[in-house]
């Protein structure tokens, strides 16, 4: 069996040394040592993306596999001569290699995975090589992968050479054989989901996909991404609709998509449009909805405050009447939005709950915790120090220890040990009496902190 040619790098280096260049087996030995393709599988090689490197790697991997099969044949041929333990292991491995070679399902698996990975990269040269080397196998996942990644040329080639297409080769002539390509599963869905309009249009025209409930998800994804052309096509050609598409368009700030959907598709949740637009800080969408029959709930200000959109909070205060709940200040405090917390304290009456200081402490917002202590009366719970300890915020833990009476639980030291916050664990050990559970000791020991 002919070995694969030495690696180019090994050949070049050896040729630069005259004393080595005269000994070809040296280059072959060095190449064999450096050649990691012997450890690659065929599907992995098909997914290799580097210019034309994939096909060369695929061919090299195939040569190694052929060598393994030849060696396996030789080992089994010598079976009667072996009685020692080591050859028995070799015979077992050889049997497995040959069984895989003869197993049609294994061949189909290699072909399916290889074609899918090559199709995902749009590598026609590898796909054509696989078709020649694996005659009679079915093309399944490759169709979806090509559509998902927008490789129209791959889909066109598959269709041109499939039983349902016009069976022609690359030169325009007629093939003697055709591919068994499975169309009509999820390829149009995946193409639409990833915004490949040309691919979607081609699939609709050439493969006649059957109606399916999945396409409303494609419409929603297009609305969410602001892909107006895709939204129009799905509604006008495919006849898709979703009451939630307008909500997603508003949430993403895609006003033109929202306008079109409002004019052409019924939305069953008009309040969600403004609530989600407020949550994501899209003031231009809010203003348009304000004069086009939109309305909000208190969730709008709650979400805007929690996400740090002070301008939206102020606009809602001046324009709408729904207001907010204590959740607004709780979320703003948890996420460290100090200015919003102060604004809500001054301009709203809902206040906050103990969760405000608990979450602010948990996330290390010490100045906010101090402000809440001075300006609010809700206080906190043991979750404040527990959370601060778990996240390694030692300064917050120390401040709570000095200024609050709630203390902590064993969860503080357990959590600090689990996250490897050794300084926090040491401080808690010296200054608190709650201690820890056996879990903390085990975690500390596991991380090498035996002291």
C-alpha positions as CSV (number, residue, x, y, z in Angstrom):
1,X,0.0,0.0,0.0
2,X,1.4,3.3,-1.1
3,X,1.9,5.8,1.8
4,X,0.7,9.4,1.5
5,X,3.2,11.8,0.1
6,X,5.5,13.5,2.7
7,X,4.2,16.8,4.0
8,X,5.4,19.8,1.9
9,X,6.9,21.5,5.0
10,X,9.0,18.3,5.8
11,X,10.1,18.0,2.2
12,X,11.2,21.6,1.9
13,X,13.2,21.5,5.2
14,X,14.9,18.2,4.3
15,X,15.9,19.5,0.8
16,X,17.6,22.5,2.4
17,X,20.1,20.1,4.1
18,X,22.1,18.2,1.5
19,X,23.1,15.5,3.9
20,X,19.5,14.7,4.6
21,X,18.1,15.3,1.1
22,X,20.0,12.2,-0.2
23,X,18.0,10.0,2.2
24,X,14.3,10.1,1.2
25,X,13.3,7.9,4.2
26,X,14.3,10.7,6.6
27,X,11.8,13.1,5.1
28,X,9.1,10.3,5.2
29,X,9.9,9.7,8.9
30,X,9.8,13.4,9.8
31,X,6.6,13.8,7.9
32,X,5.0,10.8,9.6
33,X,5.9,12.3,12.9
34,X,4.3,15.7,12.1
35,X,1.3,14.4,10.1
36,X,-1.7,14.7,12.5
37,X,-4.1,13.9,9.7
38,X,-3.8,10.3,10.7
39,X,-5.9,11.2,13.8
40,X,-8.6,13.1,11.8
41,X,-12.0,11.5,10.9
42,X,-13.4,12.0,7.4
43,X,-16.3,14.3,8.6
44,X,-13.9,16.4,10.6
45,X,-11.7,16.8,7.5
46,X,-14.7,17.8,5.4
47,X,-15.4,20.6,7.9
48,X,-11.9,22.0,7.6
49,X,-12.1,25.6,6.3
50,X,-8.9,26.9,4.7
51,X,-9.0,27.8,1.1
52,X,-8.5,24.5,-0.8
53,X,-7.0,22.8,2.2
54,X,-10.1,20.8,3.0
55,X,-10.1,18.6,-0.1
56,X,-6.3,17.9,0.2
57,X,-6.9,16.9,3.9
58,X,-9.9,14.8,3.0
59,X,-7.9,12.8,0.5
60,X,-5.0,12.4,2.9
61,X,-7.3,11.1,5.7
62,X,-8.8,8.7,3.2
63,X,-5.4,7.3,2.3
64,X,-4.6,6.7,6.0
65,X,-8.0,4.9,6.3
66,X,-7.2,2.7,3.3
67,X,-3.8,1.9,4.9
68,X,-5.5,0.9,8.1
69,X,-7.9,-1.3,6.2
70,X,-5.1,-3.0,4.4
71,X,-3.2,-3.7,7.6
72,X,-6.4,-5.1,9.1
73,X,-6.7,-7.5,6.2
74,X,-3.2,-8.6,6.7
75,X,-3.6,-9.1,10.5
76,X,-6.7,-11.3,10.0
77,X,-5.0,-13.2,7.2
78,X,-2.3,-14.2,9.6
79,X,-4.8,-15.2,12.3
80,X,-3.8,-18.9,12.6
81,X,-0.2,-17.9,13.3
82,X,-0.9,-15.8,16.4
83,X,-1.6,-17.1,19.9
84,X,-0.1,-14.3,22.1
85,X,-2.3,-11.8,24.0
86,X,-1.2,-8.7,22.1
87,X,-2.1,-10.1,18.6
88,X,-5.6,-10.9,19.9
89,X,-6.0,-7.2,20.6
90,X,-4.8,-6.4,17.2
91,X,-7.2,-8.8,15.6
92,X,-10.1,-7.3,17.6
93,X,-9.1,-3.8,16.3
94,X,-8.7,-5.1,12.8
95,X,-12.1,-6.8,12.9
96,X,-13.7,-3.5,13.9
97,X,-12.0,-1.6,11.1
98,X,-13.2,-4.1,8.4
99,X,-16.7,-4.3,9.9
100,X,-17.0,-0.5,9.6
101,X,-15.8,-0.7,6.0
102,X,-18.4,-3.3,5.1
103,X,-21.3,-1.7,7.1
104,X,-23.5,0.3,4.7
105,X,-25.0,2.2,7.6
106,X,-21.5,3.3,8.7
107,X,-20.7,4.4,5.2
108,X,-24.0,6.4,5.1
109,X,-23.1,8.0,8.4
110,X,-19.7,9.1,7.2
111,X,-21.2,10.4,3.9
112,X,-24.0,12.3,5.7
113,X,-21.7,14.0,8.2
114,X,-19.1,14.8,5.6
115,X,-21.6,16.2,3.1
116,X,-23.3,18.3,5.9
117,X,-20.1,19.9,7.0
118,X,-18.8,20.6,3.5
119,X,-22.2,22.0,2.6
120,X,-22.2,24.3,5.7
121,X,-19.0,25.8,4.3
122,X,-20.2,25.9,0.7
123,X,-17.4,23.6,-0.4
124,X,-18.6,22.1,-3.7
125,X,-15.3,20.4,-4.5
126,X,-15.4,18.3,-1.3
127,X,-19.1,17.5,-1.9
128,X,-18.4,16.3,-5.4
129,X,-15.5,14.2,-4.2
130,X,-17.7,12.6,-1.6
131,X,-20.4,11.8,-4.2
132,X,-17.8,10.0,-6.3
133,X,-16.3,8.1,-3.4
134,X,-19.6,7.1,-1.8
135,X,-21.9,6.1,-4.6
136,X,-25.5,5.2,-3.7
137,X,-25.6,7.2,-0.5
138,X,-28.5,9.5,0.4
139,X,-28.1,13.3,0.7
140,X,-30.0,14.5,3.7
141,X,-28.5,17.0,6.2
142,X,-26.4,18.7,3.5
143,X,-29.5,20.4,2.1
144,X,-30.4,22.0,5.4
145,X,-26.8,23.1,6.1
146,X,-26.4,24.7,2.8
147,X,-29.7,26.6,3.2
148,X,-28.9,27.6,6.7
149,X,-25.6,29.2,5.6
150,X,-26.9,30.7,2.4
151,X,-25.0,28.7,-0.1
152,X,-27.3,28.9,-3.0
153,X,-24.8,27.4,-5.5
154,X,-24.6,24.2,-3.4
155,X,-28.4,23.9,-3.4
156,X,-28.5,24.5,-7.2
157,X,-25.9,21.8,-7.8
158,X,-27.7,19.3,-5.6
159,X,-31.0,20.0,-7.4
160,X,-29.4,19.9,-10.8
161,X,-28.0,16.4,-10.0
162,X,-30.8,15.0,-8.0
163,X,-33.5,12.7,-9.2
164,X,-36.1,15.4,-8.9
165,X,-34.0,18.0,-10.7
166,X,-32.6,18.2,-14.2
167,X,-29.9,15.6,-14.2
168,X,-26.9,17.4,-15.7
169,X,-23.2,17.5,-14.9
170,X,-21.1,20.7,-14.5
171,X,-20.3,20.8,-18.2
172,X,-24.0,20.8,-19.2
173,X,-24.1,17.1,-20.3
174,X,-26.4,14.4,-18.9
175,X,-25.2,12.2,-16.0
176,X,-25.5,8.5,-16.0
177,X,-26.4,8.5,-12.4
178,X,-28.3,10.9,-10.1
179,X,-28.2,11.7,-6.4
180,X,-30.9,10.7,-4.0
181,X,-31.5,14.1,-2.3
182,X,-34.0,14.5,0.4
183,X,-35.9,17.8,-0.1
184,X,-38.8,19.3,1.8
185,X,-37.7,19.0,5.4
186,X,-36.5,22.2,7.1
187,X,-34.3,23.8,4.5
188,X,-36.6,26.7,3.7
189,X,-37.2,27.2,7.4
190,X,-33.5,27.4,8.2
191,X,-32.8,29.7,5.3
192,X,-35.5,32.1,6.4
193,X,-34.5,31.9,10.0
194,X,-31.0,33.1,9.0
195,X,-32.1,35.9,6.6
196,X,-31.2,34.3,3.3
197,X,-34.0,35.7,1.1
198,X,-32.5,34.6,-2.3
199,X,-32.2,31.1,-1.0
200,X,-35.8,31.1,0.4
201,X,-37.1,32.4,-2.9
202,X,-35.2,29.8,-4.9
203,X,-36.4,26.9,-2.6
204,X,-40.0,28.1,-2.9
205,X,-39.8,28.0,-6.7
206,X,-37.8,24.8,-7.2
207,X,-38.6,22.5,-4.4
208,X,-42.2,23.3,-3.7
209,X,-42.0,23.0,0.2
210,X,-45.1,21.9,1.9
211,X,-46.9,24.3,4.4
212,X,-45.7,23.8,7.9
213,X,-46.4,25.5,11.3
214,X,-42.7,26.2,11.7
215,X,-42.6,29.1,9.3
216,X,-44.4,31.5,11.7
217,X,-41.1,31.2,13.7
218,X,-39.3,32.3,10.6
219,X,-41.5,35.3,10.3
220,X,-41.0,36.2,13.9
221,X,-37.2,35.9,13.5
222,X,-37.3,38.1,10.5
223,X,-39.3,40.8,12.3
224,X,-37.0,40.5,15.3
225,X,-34.0,41.2,13.1
226,X,-35.6,44.0,11.1
227,X,-35.6,42.1,7.8
228,X,-38.5,43.9,6.1
229,X,-37.9,42.2,2.7
230,X,-38.1,38.7,4.3
231,X,-41.2,39.7,6.3
232,X,-43.0,40.9,3.2
233,X,-42.1,37.8,1.2
234,X,-43.2,35.4,4.0
235,X,-46.5,37.2,4.4
236,X,-47.3,37.8,0.7
237,X,-45.9,34.6,-0.9
238,X,-46.0,32.0,1.9
239,X,-49.1,33.4,3.5
240,X,-47.5,33.3,7.0
241,X,-48.7,35.3,9.9
242,X,-48.0,35.7,13.6
243,X,-49.6,38.0,16.2
244,X,-46.3,38.2,18.0
245,X,-44.2,39.4,15.0
246,X,-45.1,43.1,15.7
247,X,-44.1,42.7,19.3
248,X,-40.7,41.4,18.3
249,X,-40.3,44.2,15.7
250,X,-41.1,46.8,18.4
251,X,-38.8,45.1,20.9
252,X,-35.9,45.4,18.4
253,X,-36.7,49.0,17.5
254,X,-37.5,48.1,13.8
255,X,-40.1,50.8,13.2
256,X,-40.5,50.2,9.4
257,X,-41.2,46.5,10.0
258,X,-43.6,47.4,12.8
259,X,-45.5,49.9,10.5
260,X,-45.8,47.3,7.8
261,X,-47.0,44.6,10.1
262,X,-49.5,46.9,11.8
263,X,-50.9,47.7,8.4
264,X,-51.0,44.1,7.1
265,X,-51.2,41.7,10.1
266,X,-53.4,41.7,13.1
267,X,-51.5,41.9,16.4
268,X,-53.2,40.3,19.4
269,X,-51.0,42.0,22.0
270,X,-50.8,45.8,21.4
271,X,-49.6,46.6,24.9
272,X,-46.6,44.2,24.5
273,X,-45.4,46.4,21.6
274,X,-44.9,49.4,23.8
275,X,-43.8,47.5,26.9
276,X,-41.0,45.7,25.0
277,X,-40.0,48.9,23.1
278,X,-39.6,50.6,26.4
279,X,-37.6,47.7,27.8
280,X,-35.1,48.1,25.1
281,X,-34.9,51.9,24.9
282,X,-36.5,52.5,21.6
283,X,-38.0,55.9,22.1
284,X,-38.8,56.5,18.4
285,X,-41.0,53.3,18.4
286,X,-42.8,54.5,21.5
287,X,-43.5,57.9,20.0
288,X,-45.0,56.3,16.9
289,X,-47.1,53.8,18.9
290,X,-48.3,56.6,21.1
291,X,-50.1,58.2,18.2
292,X,-51.1,54.9,16.5
293,X,-53.4,53.2,19.1
294,X,-50.6,51.8,21.2
295,X,-50.8,51.5,25.0
296,X,-48.7,50.2,27.8
297,X,-48.9,48.6,31.2
298,X,-46.7,49.3,34.3
299,X,-44.3,46.7,32.9
300,X,-43.0,49.4,30.5
301,X,-41.6,51.6,33.2
302,X,-40.5,48.6,35.3
303,X,-38.5,47.1,32.4
304,X,-37.1,50.5,31.2
305,X,-35.8,51.2,34.7
306,X,-34.3,47.8,35.1
307,X,-32.5,48.1,31.9
308,X,-31.1,51.6,32.6
309,X,-33.2,53.7,30.1
310,X,-33.7,56.8,32.2
311,X,-34.9,58.8,29.2
312,X,-37.6,56.3,28.5
313,X,-38.7,56.3,32.2
314,X,-39.0,60.1,32.1
315,X,-40.9,60.0,28.8
316,X,-43.4,57.5,30.2
317,X,-43.8,59.6,33.3
318,X,-44.7,62.7,31.2
319,X,-46.7,60.9,28.5
320,X,-48.4,57.9,30.0
321,X,-50.4,57.2,33.1
322,X,-49.7,53.6,33.8
323,X,-46.8,54.3,36.1
324,X,-44.8,51.5,37.6
325,X,-44.5,49.2,40.7
326,X,-41.8,48.7,43.3
327,X,-40.2,46.3,40.8
328,X,-38.9,49.3,38.9
329,X,-36.6,50.5,41.7
330,X,-35.7,46.9,42.7
331,X,-34.5,46.1,39.2
332,X,-32.7,49.4,38.8
333,X,-30.9,48.8,42.1
334,X,-30.0,45.2,41.2
335,X,-28.4,46.4,38.0
336,X,-26.6,49.4,39.5
337,X,-28.5,52.1,37.8
338,X,-27.9,54.7,40.6
339,X,-29.4,57.7,38.8
340,X,-32.6,55.9,38.0
341,X,-33.0,54.7,41.6
342,X,-32.6,58.4,42.8
343,X,-35.0,59.6,40.1
344,X,-37.7,57.1,41.0
345,X,-37.2,58.0,44.7
346,X,-37.8,61.6,43.9
347,X,-40.5,61.4,41.3
348,X,-42.5,58.2,42.1
349,X,-44.2,56.9,45.2
350,X,-44.0,53.2,44.7
351,X,-40.6,52.9,46.4
352,X,-38.9,49.5,46.6
353,X,-38.7,46.3,48.6
354,X,-36.0,44.6,50.6
355,X,-35.0,43.0,47.3
356,X,-33.4,46.4,46.2
357,X,-30.7,46.3,48.8
358,X,-30.4,42.5,48.6
359,X,-29.7,42.5,44.9
360,X,-27.5,45.7,45.0
361,X,-25.3,44.0,47.6
362,X,-25.3,40.7,45.7
363,X,-23.9,42.5,42.6
364,X,-21.4,44.6,44.5
365,X,-23.0,48.0,44.2
366,X,-21.7,49.3,47.5
367,X,-22.5,53.0,46.9
368,X,-26.1,52.1,46.0
369,X,-26.4,50.0,49.2
370,X,-25.1,52.9,51.3
371,X,-27.6,55.3,49.6
372,X,-30.5,52.9,50.2
373,X,-29.5,52.7,53.9
374,X,-29.6,56.5,54.2
375,X,-32.6,57.3,52.1
376,X,-34.9,54.3,52.3
377,X,-36.4,52.3,55.2
378,X,-37.0,48.9,53.6
379,X,-33.7,47.4,54.6
380,X,-32.5,44.0,53.5
381,X,-32.5,40.3,54.4
382,X,-29.7,37.8,55.0
383,X,-29.7,37.4,51.2
384,X,-27.7,40.6,51.0
385,X,-24.6,39.3,52.8
386,X,-25.0,35.8,51.4
387,X,-25.1,37.1,47.8
388,X,-22.2,39.5,48.3
389,X,-20.1,36.7,49.8
390,X,-20.9,34.3,47.0
391,X,-19.8,36.8,44.4
392,X,-16.6,37.8,46.2
393,X,-17.6,41.4,47.2
394,X,-15.7,41.6,50.4
395,X,-16.1,45.3,50.9
396,X,-19.9,44.9,50.7
397,X,-19.8,42.0,53.2
398,X,-17.8,44.1,55.6
399,X,-20.1,47.1,55.3
400,X,-23.2,45.0,55.9
401,X,-21.5,43.5,58.9
402,X,-20.9,46.9,60.4
403,X,-24.2,48.7,59.5
404,X,-26.9,46.0,59.3
405,X,-28.2,43.5,61.8
406,X,-29.5,40.8,59.4
407,X,-26.2,39.0,59.1
408,X,-25.9,36.0,56.8
409,X,-26.4,32.2,56.8
410,X,-24.1,29.3,56.1
411,X,-24.8,29.9,52.4
412,X,-22.4,32.8,52.6
413,X,-19.3,30.8,53.3
414,X,-20.5,27.9,51.3
415,X,-21.0,30.1,48.2
416,X,-17.7,31.9,48.7
417,X,-15.9,28.5,49.0
418,X,-17.6,27.2,45.9
419,X,-16.5,30.2,43.9
420,X,-13.0,30.1,45.3
421,X,-13.2,33.5,47.1
422,X,-10.7,32.6,49.7
423,X,-10.4,36.1,51.3
424,X,-14.1,36.2,51.8
425,X,-14.1,32.8,53.4
426,X,-11.2,33.8,55.8
427,X,-13.0,37.0,56.8
428,X,-16.3,35.2,57.5
429,X,-14.4,32.6,59.5
430,X,-12.9,35.3,61.7
431,X,-15.8,37.7,62.0
432,X,-19.1,35.7,61.7
433,X,-20.5,32.8,63.8
434,X,-22.8,31.2,61.1
435,X,-20.0,29.0,59.9
436,X,-20.5,26.7,57.0
437,X,-21.7,23.2,56.0
438,X,-19.6,20.2,55.1
439,X,-20.1,21.1,51.5
440,X,-17.9,24.3,52.0
441,X,-15.1,22.2,53.5
442,X,-15.2,19.7,50.7
443,X,-15.1,22.4,48.0
444,X,-12.2,24.2,49.7
445,X,-10.3,20.9,49.9
446,X,-11.1,20.1,46.3
447,X,-9.6,23.4,45.3
448,X,-6.4,22.8,47.3
449,X,-7.2,25.2,50.2
450,X,-6.5,22.8,53.1
451,X,-5.7,25.5,55.6
